[in-house]
Amino acid sequence: KEIDQKFRVHPKGCVSMGHPFSLDSSISGRVIKADGTPASKMMIHLIPVEQVNLNHQPDPYFAETDEEGTFSLRSMTPGTYYLGVRLLRITMSDFPYPRTFYPGTTKLEEAAVVTIIAGQPQTGLNFQLPPALKPRTIEGVVVMADGKPAKNFSAHTMDIEYAKGGLGDGHSVELGPDGKFKITRPDGIAYAVHAYVNFPDGKQMHAPPVSVPSTGNQKGLKLVISHPNGNCEKCRP
């Protein structure tokens, strides 16, 4: 790129001018939904191949699509990556699409590996999403160790469909009387359900997680608040 910058050199003087340069390693493309409309305002992930199924992914890249479904990622470290949606373990549990890889597959073995090479921009990495997942409900009750309904409890789910654990969240949780709860989540994703209780003295207790299968409404779950603190070995991936 040509640089046009003016400067003045005084008699018997000198001038030092610097300008930063970087190699263009960008990638760009477009994401569309199953009906052909743009997948706008959607987070696109670029994950190192060796980290795709890890609970902790230290080197992710991500960008949001614009109104036309287009995205661009820049300044990546050279290497091999998977590109797609729901690849990051901290994806919100109510995201209504399954994990989908470029060039448009939900199967890891069919995913294309994107190789980032310094100074070699790539365009046209377009792919289509499968149909959105339908919602389902997960219902149950939280009780104390003595069998009495828990009060002032919180419930959340953790995505365990693609790895042992991810980021849990409490979004779309309805708490009812007698320790009952109802959680709305996309069908087709396996979850672990967690619950914990905060006490007025600042202490906390929790229930070991209960796993639910990836499909269908679930009823009758029972979580027992029986362990001190916010988590235990059973809770951690």
C-alpha positions in Angstrom: 0.0 0.0 0.0 1.3 3.4 -0.9 2.0 5.8 2.0 1.6 9.6 1.4 3.1 11.4 4.3 4.7 14.9 4.3 7.6 15.9 6.5 10.3 18.6 6.6 14.0 18.1 6.8 15.9 21.1 8.2 19.4 22.0 6.8 22.0 19.4 8.1 19.2 17.6 9.9 17.5 14.2 9.5 14.1 12.7 9.9 13.1 9.3 11.1 9.7 8.0 10.0 8.2 4.7 11.0 5.1 2.9 9.8 3.7 -0.5 11.1 3.1 -3.3 8.6 1.5 -6.6 9.1 0.9 -9.6 6.8 -2.7 -10.1 5.8 -3.9 -13.5 7.1 -7.6 -12.7 7.0 -10.4 -15.0 6.1 -13.9 -14.0 5.1 -17.2 -15.6 4.0 -20.9 -15.6 4.3 -23.3 -17.7 6.4 -26.9 -18.4 5.4 -29.8 -20.2 7.1 -31.5 -23.3 5.8 -34.1 -21.2 4.0 -31.5 -19.2 2.2 -31.8 -16.0 4.2 -28.7 -14.3 5.8 -27.6 -15.6 9.2 -27.2 -12.1 10.6 -25.8 -11.1 14.0 -24.4 -14.6 14.6 -21.1 -15.4 16.2 -18.7 -17.3 14.0 -15.9 -19.3 15.7 -12.4 -20.3 14.5 -10.9 -22.9 16.8 -7.5 -24.6 16.5 -8.0 -28.2 15.3 -6.5 -29.7 18.4 -8.8 -27.7 20.7 -12.2 -28.3 19.1 -13.4 -30.9 21.7 -11.5 -29.5 24.7 -13.3 -28.1 27.7 -10.8 -25.2 27.8 -10.0 -23.6 24.5 -7.3 -21.0 25.1 -6.8 -19.8 21.5 -10.2 -19.1 19.8 -11.1 -16.4 17.3 -14.6 -15.1 16.7 -16.5 -12.5 14.8 -20.1 -11.5 14.3 -21.9 -11.7 11.0 -23.4 -8.5 9.6 -26.9 -8.0 8.2 -26.0 -9.9 5.1 -24.5 -12.8 7.0 -20.9 -11.9 6.0 -18.0 -12.2 8.4 -14.3 -11.4 8.5 -11.5 -12.6 10.8 -8.1 -11.0 11.0 -4.7 -11.3 12.6 -4.8 -15.0 13.3 -1.8 -17.1 14.3 -0.8 -19.3 11.4 -2.0 -22.9 11.9 -4.9 -25.3 11.2 -8.4 -24.5 12.4 -12.0 -25.4 12.2 -14.5 -22.7 11.2 -18.2 -22.7 12.1 -20.8 -21.9 14.7 -21.2 -23.3 18.3 -17.6 -24.4 18.3 -16.7 -22.4 21.3 -17.4 -24.1 24.7 -18.9 -20.9 26.1 -21.7 -20.7 23.5 -25.0 -19.9 25.3 -27.1 -22.9 26.0 -30.2 -21.4 24.2 -28.3 -20.9 20.9 -30.8 -22.5 18.4 -28.4 -24.3 16.1 -26.2 -27.4 16.5 -22.5 -27.3 16.1 -21.9 -26.7 12.4 -18.6 -26.6 10.5 -17.5 -25.1 7.3 -18.3 -26.0 4.5 -21.8 -26.9 6.0 -21.8 -30.1 8.1 -22.6 -31.1 11.6 -20.1 -34.0 11.5 -16.6 -33.3 12.7 -15.2 -36.0 10.3 -16.6 -34.1 7.4 -15.4 -30.6 8.4 -12.9 -28.8 6.3 -9.6 -27.8 7.9 -8.8 -24.1 7.3 -5.1 -23.5 7.1 -4.0 -20.0 8.1 -0.8 -18.9 6.3 0.8 -15.5 7.0 0.3 -13.1 4.2 -2.3 -15.3 2.4 -5.9 -13.9 2.8 -8.7 -16.2 2.0 -12.2 -15.3 0.8 -15.4 -17.2 -0.1 -15.5 -19.4 3.0 -19.3 -19.6 2.7 -21.5 -22.2 4.4 -25.2 -22.9 5.2 -26.7 -23.8 8.6 -29.0 -26.7 9.1 -32.6 -26.0 10.3 -32.9 -24.4 13.7 -33.4 -26.7 16.7 -36.8 -26.8 18.2 -37.2 -25.9 21.9 -37.8 -28.5 24.6 -38.4 -28.4 28.3 -36.4 -29.9 31.2 -38.4 -30.1 34.4 -37.6 -31.3 37.9 -37.3 -30.5 41.6 -34.5 -29.4 43.9 -34.6 -30.8 47.4 -32.4 -30.6 50.5 -30.6 -33.6 51.9 -33.6 -34.2 54.3 -36.0 -34.3 51.4 -37.6 -30.9 51.9 -38.0 -28.6 48.9 -35.1 -26.2 48.4 -35.7 -22.5 48.8 -33.8 -19.6 47.1 -32.0 -22.0 44.8 -30.6 -21.5 41.3 -30.6 -24.0 38.4 -28.7 -24.0 35.2 -27.6 -26.3 32.4 -24.2 -27.1 31.0 -23.7 -28.2 27.4 -22.1 -31.7 27.4 -23.1 -32.7 23.8 -19.6 -32.2 22.3 -17.3 -32.4 25.4 -17.6 -33.1 29.1 -18.4 -29.6 30.1 -18.8 -26.0 29.0 -20.0 -22.8 30.4 -23.2 -23.2 32.4 -25.9 -20.4 32.4 -29.2 -19.8 34.1 -31.0 -18.3 31.1 -34.6 -19.3 30.5 -35.1 -20.9 34.0 -38.5 -20.8 35.6 -38.5 -21.4 39.3 -41.8 -22.6 40.8 -43.1 -23.4 44.3 -41.9 -26.5 46.3 -38.5 -26.5 44.7 -39.7 -27.1 41.2 -37.9 -25.7 38.1 -38.5 -25.6 34.4 -35.7 -24.9 31.8 -36.2 -24.3 28.1 -33.4 -25.5 25.9 -32.9 -26.4 22.2 -33.7 -30.1 21.4 -30.8 -32.1 20.1 -28.2 -31.0 22.7 -27.3 -33.1 25.8 -27.0 -31.2 29.0 -26.0 -31.6 32.6 -28.4 -29.8 35.1 -26.9 -28.1 38.1 -28.4 -26.5 41.2 -27.1 -24.6 44.2 -28.5 -22.8 47.2 -27.1 -19.6 48.8 -27.7 -19.1 52.5 -28.0 -15.8 54.4 -24.7 -16.3 56.1 -22.9 -16.3 52.8 -22.4 -20.1 52.6 -23.4 -22.2 49.6 -24.3 -25.8 48.9 -25.0 -27.5 45.7 -26.4 -30.7 44.1 -24.2 -33.0 42.0 -25.2 -32.6 38.3 -27.8 -34.8 36.6 -27.4 -35.5 32.9 -30.2 -35.5 30.4 -30.2 -37.0 26.9 -30.0 -34.9 23.8 -33.6 -35.2 22.6 -37.1 -35.0 24.0 -38.8 -33.2 26.9 -37.5 -34.3 30.3 -39.6 -34.5 33.5 -39.1 -35.8 37.0 -35.5 -34.8 37.5 -34.4 -34.7 41.1 -31.4 -32.7 42.3 -30.4 -33.1 46.0 -28.5 -30.3 47.7 -26.0 -32.3 49.6 -22.5 -30.9 48.9 -20.8 -27.9 50.5 -19.6 -24.9 48.4 -20.5 -24.2 44.7 -19.1 -27.3 43.1 -17.2 -30.6 43.7 -15.1 -33.1 41.7 -18.3 -34.5 40.1 -19.2 -31.0 38.9 -15.9 -30.2 37.2 -15.1 -31.7 33.8 
